[in-house]
Amino acid sequence: MHVRQAGSVVAPERLRFDFSHHGPIKGDQLAVIEAEVNAHIWENLPIATRQMAYKDAVAAGAMALFGEKYGDVVRVVDVPGVSLELCGGTHVGATGQIALFRFTHETGAAAGVRRIEALTGPTAYRYALEAQHRLAEASGLLKTQPEHLARRIEAMLEENKKLEKRVAELLKAGTGETGNVQRIGDLELHLSESSVDDRDQITAIMDGFRAKHKRAISVLFTTGERAGIHVAVTDDLVSKGVKAGEIANAIASTTGGKGGGRPHFASAGVGDVTKLGEARARTPEIVRDLAR
């Protein structure tokens, strides 16, 4: 067996145990070990200690630490049917006095050496209570019951993936990567379309567009639940009097809609969504008239 003890700390309500092993101990393996330890604790097995000749103790199967120096007479700690070890420390009289055992950490201590840490007794109980409190707190934040928390998180992660996909779509549209870029005089007009209609996302993408371009205007047509027309104007054009609100309102008016906003960014609602194609076709002309 390749597992050998490589160091330990034993305190009244906590322990640390280092041992040789080639890799991390998986969570399900730790759970099995923890369950077995607690099962022996709850059996309330008597613990016997006795002095024996070193060679007799080893012959009886007592575990001795590799590299440790022992005298001719050693102290043997015996948990019947569970363990037999050479140990000089003090111990409980029966396993039941430990009350509860709970792993807290499993990490690497050195090359080829793993370290486990655990709590026992009242400290382990308090640790469990704190974990339960954190679970209830997280469930409250996500407005679900603790037993449904994992499913709630899975649903949120899935929704987050969808949002990331939609943001990527807007980023592509907002940076003009759709290939629909027209030159009108000495400025660029970027035309794009997206099904995304989240206001915060659109605002963030338009801000990103303005930061990456000069002498440029972006017109984004959104076709989600609430069709809209969004216009971003770079600062150099704003300083020359070009206003995103006027452009957005003029484009929207071709559909019977209206809107407005600040000079650098504005949005407008669509009246008749069937006229969006016409509005897009007239956009270069509208921009040419209003951005001269």
C-alpha angles and dihedrals in degrees: 000000000000097000113101130167111255102180142325148197119209119189130165094268106013141042141192122202126187120194140167113261136144098234149354120309108241121237094247090051091051089050091054091049092047091050092050093049092050091046090058091045092054091048084068091218116192115247117219125197124189141162115249140168108268095237092049092049093051091045089053089057101261114162114242125190114248110244094017118124116229131188126232090268119047138183113246122201114202127193100182112245092355113065143347116194144163106242136154099196130099119261143185119272094236134014092243090070088070087064099185138015124201130175114224106172142016115187144144115272098181140334106314092359126107127195128209125189126195143173129223139195120357092351091058089049092052089048090055091048091051091050090050090050092051090048091052090047092052091046090052092051090051092042096236140106119269091246090056096045097101092052090047092053091047090053091049092049090051091049089048090055090053091049091049089052091050092048090050088052090052092045089055091048095042094053093050095246092139088086094239099120121141130188116227108183107307096339134080124234115203115198120190142156133212141169091222114109105169106130096213092050093049092048092050092050093048090050088051091051092052091049093053100044141057128205090006140128125201121203113189120189111202119200103185126115089306110037112216147171118226126188130192123188123192118241095249090060093043088056088057092054102265109146125201091203093060092048094047092048094047093050092045092050089066087067096041092259133117143197145135145184143164124341093255099042134017141159135205136191124241119239104193111017091200087069095058091099091054091047091053092048091052095045097091090052092048092048091048090055097044101037099052 
